[in-house]
Amino acid sequence: MKIVNLLVVIITGMVLAYGTMDMPDWGDPNSPASRHVSPGYISDAVEKTATPNIVTAVLADYRSYDTLGETAVIFSAGMACILLLRRKRKK
């Protein structure tokens, strides 16, 4: 059983490594995110959100539902760990 688990982990790692070969280089100005998404955020952030800081505009206005979802997932995982790992007191 340990051999099967090890093979699954190795194969999964190889697939993930193979998938990263097609990704653009770090900081590439010609990547899709830099050519299509970023210019819209940079040019429209102040007008659409009335926030002078672009980072705050992106995190608080554009990605607020995403941030709320991440917070809910982390809270749920923490509560599940607490419930699973708690010890019951003997009377």
Stockholm file with secondary structure:
# STOCKHOLM 1.0

chainA/1-91         MKIVNLLVVIITGMVLAYGTMDMPDWGDPNSPASRHVSPGYISDAVEKTATPNIVTAVLADYRSYDTLGETAVIFSAGMACILLLRRKRKK
#=GR chainA/1-91 SS CHHHHHHHHHHHHHHHHHHHTTSCCTTCTTSHIIIIIHHHHHHHHHHHHCCSCHHHIIIIIISHHHHHHHHHHHHHHHHHHHHHHCCCCCC
#=GC SS_cons        CHHHHHHHHHHHHHHHHHHHTTSCCTTCTTSHIIIIIHHHHHHHHHHHHCCSCHHHIIIIIISHHHHHHHHHHHHHHHHHHHHHHCCCCCC
//
